[in-house]
C-alpha cells in the first residue's frame, strides 16, 4: 500500500513510524515532512495547506490511503477534496473540523447538548467585550475564535490583562481573522488531562490519557508553548473519571455532531479539566495532539493503519484497539528563545542507538546534515514499566543528543509522579 501523510512535525513523525509497522505498507510519503522524517518516509516539498497540490500528488502517485494530520488542512477541507478525487483519508471533513476551527461553534454546541464546559460569552464587537470584562469575575480566560497555533488562549489575572488581550486580538489582529470573534469564559481550576479518541462517527474509542506541559520553563514558568513534554497515562484520569467522561462528554459529543449533520471521523482530541464539580471540556481539537501523540502511539499495541482505515470505513467497533499497560515520557528539546525569537541552522547530533526514540519536529537536511529549523526541534520518548523509569530513560537519552543553543525542561512528569504517590 502507498500511504501519504500530510504534515511535517513531531506528531507526523510518530504517526509515520507507527504506520510503518503494518506489513502491507510499501511506501510512505510525507508532505512536506522534515529532515528527520526523511529517515522514515519520502518527503515531498508540498505545503500542508496547498490542498490542490496535495490532491494532485495523491492522484498522480496512486495513493491508497491518506492521513491528514494538522489542523489547518483539515479546517480547509483537505479530506473532502481527497475524497472527491477518490482517495480515502483519515481525519474529519471540513464541516466537522469546525469543532476546532471555531471555538464559538464548539462552545455553542456544548451548550445546546448539555456537554459540561466553562460558562462563557462570545463577542464580535471589541467595545462590548471590553465592557463585559469590566464587571466579570477574575481571573478570566480570553480565547480567539479561530486557529492560532495553540497560542490564542490568554488567562488574565487582572482587568488590564484582559483588555490588553482583547485589543491585541480584535483590533491589532495578532491572530489575523482568527481573532475577529472571541470567547470569554470563566476560569476553571483542577488538573488538566488530554484524551485522544478514535471515532468513525458512531463508535468512539479513547486512547490512553496524557499530561501536557505547556509552559516554556521548569515549575510551569515562562510563556505558553505548543508543549514542552508529555507523560502517559495521566494519574488524574482515574477509572471513575474515565467512565464519567465517556457518558457525559465523549459519546454526547459524537452524537451531537451526528445530530448536526456533521459526523466526526478520525481523531478527536478532548482537552479536559478535572474540576471539583467534575470533568469539563476546555477545548476540542480535530486531530492528534502534539506532543501527546509522541507518548500515546508508542503505547499502542494494535495496528494503527487498520484502526485509521476503520474510522474511514465506519467499522471501528470491529477492530481491536489496545494499549500496553506501561508508561511513556516525551521531553521536547527546543531552540533557545522559543516560543519567541530563536536562531536556526545548528547541526544536530543523534546517536544511532536512540534514533528510533527521537521524533523530529523542527529540523531540515542541509548537505546531508540534520540542522535545526524550528522552535521545537525534537521530542525524545521513552517507555517504561513505571513512570519513574520512563522519565529517567527519556532524560538519559536527551543528554546524549546535541545541538547548539538547545534547551529543555527538567521537570517533565514530576507533577504526575507526585499525583501518583
N, C-alpha and C positions, 0 to 999 in steps of 0.2 A: 504493500500500500504506500502511496505517496501522500505525505502529510504536510500541511502548511500551517505554521504558527505565526500569527500576526502580533508584532510587538518586539521589544528589544531590551528588556530589563532582567533583573534577577528572577522575577516571577516567571517570565517566559523561559529562562534557562532551566528552572526547576521543572516546569511542565515538559519541556523537551526531553530532559533526562529521564523522566518517568515514562513518557510515551515510547522512548527507545527500547524499553523493556519488553514491549509487545513483539513477538516473533514475526508477525505479519508485516511489520513496518520495514520498508526497504529504503525509503528516502524521506528526510525531513528538511523542509526549507523554513528559514526564519526571515520574516520581512519586518523591519530591516535587520534584526538580530544585533549582535555587537561582537567585539573582538574575542570575548571569552566564549560566547555561544558558538563561534566558528569552529570550536573544537568538537562540537556535538551535532552540528547541523550546517547545511549550506546557507550562508547569509546572502540575501538579495537586497540590494540598495533601493528599496521602495518604502516610503514613509508609511507608518501605520494609519495615517489619516487620508492617504491617497487611495480612496475607495475604487476609483475606475482602474487604476494601475494594478491594484491587488486582484480585482476580478479578472482583468485581462491575463495576468500572470497565471492565476489558478486554472483558467480555461486552456491557455496555450500549453501548460505543463501537465494537463490532465490530472489535477489534484483530486484524490479520492475523498479527503476529509480535511476541513479547515478548523483551526482553533483561533477564535478572535479573543485575545486576552485583555487588552487595555480598555479603559472606559471610553475614550474619545471615539474610536471607530465603531464601538457598539452603539453609542448615542447617535452617531452619524448614519447608522443603518447598514453597516458592513454585512451583517448576517443576512439581511433582506436582499441586498444586491448579489451576494454569492448564491443565495437560494434561487433567485430569478435566473441565474446562469447555470443552474443545475448542480451546484457544489454544496453538499450538506455541511453544516457548520455547528460548532459548539459555541453557545452564547445566545443571549436574548435578542429578539428582533427589536427594531427601533422603538416601537410603541410600548415595549416592556422595559427597555433600558432607561426610560424616563424616570424609573424608580430611583436611579442615581442622578440622572441628568437634571432633575428638578426637585429640590428639597421641598418646595411648596407643594408639588404634586404628592410627594411621599407623605408629608405631614397631613395633608387633607385626606389622603387615602386612609391613614391610620385613624383619623378622627371619625371618618364615615363608617369604618368597620370595627371600631372599638378595640383597636390594637394599642396596647399601653405604650405611651411615649410622653415626653415632657410637654407641659402646657405651652402654647405658642400663639403668636400673631404674625401675619405676613404683611409686608408693605412694599408698594412700588413708588411711594412718594417719600422723599428724604425728609421733608418738613413734618409729615405725620409720624414718621419713625422717630425723629428727634423729640417730638412732643411726647411720644409714648415712653421713651426711656427716662424722661424727667420724673415720672411717677412710679416706674417699675421697680420691683424688689431686686436688690443686688445680692450676690453677683448675678450677671445675666449673660446669655450667650447670643452672639450675632453671627448669622450664617449667610453667606452668599448663596443665592438660589441655585446657580449652575455649577459646572465643573470648575475646580480651581486648584488642581494638582494636590488635593488634600490639605490646602492651606487656607481655604475660605471660611474657617471657623475661628472666631475670636471669643475667648472667655474674658469678660470685662468685670473687673472688681469695682470700678468707680463709674460714675455717670460720664466723666470726661473721657474715659477709655471707650465707652460705648459710643459716644458722639464721634470720637476720632475714627472708630471702626466703620461707622455708618457713612461718614463723609468720604473716607478713602474708597469704600466700595461703590457707593451710589453716585457720588459727584465726581471723584477723581478717577474712577474707572480702573481701580487697582487690578480687578479680575476681568476686565473687559465687560462684555454684556452679561457675564455670569452674575455680576453684582447689581444689575438693574433692579432686581427684586431681592428682598432679604426676608429671612425668617428670624424673629427674635423670640427666644424661648427661655423658660425657667432653667436655672442651673440645678442639675441633679448631682447627688453625691452617692458614692459607692464604688466598688471595684469595677473596672471595665473588662469585658470579655468579647473576643472576636469569634464568631462561629460561621464558617463557610458551609454551604449546603448544596449538594447536587439536587437538581429538580428537573423533571420533564414536563412541568406544568400541572401535574396531578399529584405525583408522589414526591415527597421531599425527604432526603437522606442527609442529615447533618454529618459533617466531618468532625474530627477531634477538635476540641476548643483550643484557643491560643490566647496569649497575652502579649500585646504590642508595647513598645517603649518609644513614645513619640518625641520626647524632649531630646535636645542635642547632647546634653551633658549629664554626668553622674548625678544621682539624687533627684532625678526629674527636674533639672535646672536647664536654663537656656531656651532657645526658640523651639517651636514645634517643627518637626521634620516629617518626611514621608515614612519614618520608622527607623529606629537605630538598633533594633533587635527584637527577637520574639522567643517565647518558650511555649511548648505544648506538652501535655494538656494544661489548661488553666485551673489551678486548685480551687478557685472560687466557683467554678461551674460544676456544682455537685449534681448527683443523680436527681435530687428533688428539683433543683433549678432547671435542669435539662428537661424534665417532664413538664414543668410549668411553661417553659419556653415553647415546647412543641405544641401544647394545647392552646396557649394564649397568643403566640407570636408567629411561629413558623407556618403551621397549617393555615391559620387565618389569613396570613399574607398571600400565600399561594392561591387560596380560594378567592380572596378579594381581587387579585389580578385576573383570575379566570372570569369572575363576575363582571369585571370592567371591559372584557373583550380584549385583554392584553396578557394572554397566557405567558408565564415566565419560564423559559428553559435555559439550562446552563448551570452556572454557579451563582447563587445569591448569597451575598455576604451580609451577615447581621452584626452590626456594631451595637453591643448591649451594655447597659449599666445595671448592676445588681443593687438596686436602691433598698432602703429599709422597708419600702412598700412593695418590693418585688421587682422582677426584671422589667426594664424599659428599653425601647429601641432608641438609640442615639442617631443611628444612620443606617441606610441600606447602601450597599454597593452592588453593581450589576455584574461583578466578575470576581475572580480570585484576588485576595488582598496581597499586598507586597509590603513587608516581608513575611506575612503569615504563611504564604504558600511554601516558603523555604523550610518551615518546620512541620507543616501538615502533610505534604506529599511524601517526605521520607518515611513517615509512619504508615502510609497506605500500603496494605499488603495485597489488595486486589489490583486488577489491571486497569490503569487509568483510561486508556483509549476505549476499552469496552464500555466503561461507565459513561464516558463522554458521548459515545455513539448512542447509548441507550437513552440519554437525555434528549437527543435529537429525534430518536425513533419513537419516543413515548413508551419505552419498555423498561424504565428504571427499576420497577418493582421486581423484575425477573433477573436482575444482575446482582451478584454479591458485592457488597461494599464493606470491607473490613480493614481495621487498623491494628497495628501492633500495640500491645499493652506495655509501651515503653515511653520514654521522654525524649524531647528534642529541644535543642537550643540553637539559635542563629544569632551571631554577632555581626553587625554591619561595620565594615571598615570604610570610612569616608575621607574625603579630602578636607584638609584643614580650612576652616572658613565656612563650610557648609552649615546651614542652608542658604547662606548669603553668597559672598564672593569667594572664589577659590581658583587656584591655578590648575592647569591641566598639562598633560603630556609627560608625566613621570613614569619611568619603566616600572612594571610590576613583576615581582619575583614570587612564584608559587611553586613550592616543591612538588614533584610529581606524585609522591606518596599520599598527598592530601588533596590533589587537584579535583578528584571526584566529589569532594565535600564542599567545594567552593562554587557559589553561584555568582556569575559576573553580571554586574548591572551597568556600570559606567566606565567602560574601557573600549579602546579601539586597537586595531593592529596597525603598527607603523613599521614598515620594512621588516615584517615578521616578528616584531617585538610588541608585547601587550603593554599599552600605556594608559594612564588614567584619562578619562574624557568626561567624567560627570562628578556630581557631588557625592552620591552614594556609589562607591566603586564596586564593592563586592560584599557578599554575605557568606559567612563561614558557619557551616552547620555541623553539629554532632548529635548522635543518637546514643542514649544510654539506658541502662536498666533503672536508674534513678535520675531525678532532675539534677542532683548534685554532680553526678558522673557526666551527664550531658554538658552541663555548664563548664566543668573543669576541662573536658575534652575540647570544647569549642575554643576556649581561650588558649589552650595549648597549641592549637592549630593557628590561631591568629598570630601568635608570637613567631611562627615560622615564616609568615608572609611579609614581604617588604615592598613599600613604595614611599618615596619622599613625601613628607607632609601628611602622613596618614594619621587619622585619629579615630578612636572608638570609645564607647562607654565601657566602664569596667564593672558595672553592676547589673548587667542583663540577667534577669532571673532571680535576683536577690529578694525582690518583693514576693515572688511566687514561693520561694523557699520558706520565708517567714510565715506565709499564709498556710503552708502545708505542715508546719510544726504542730 
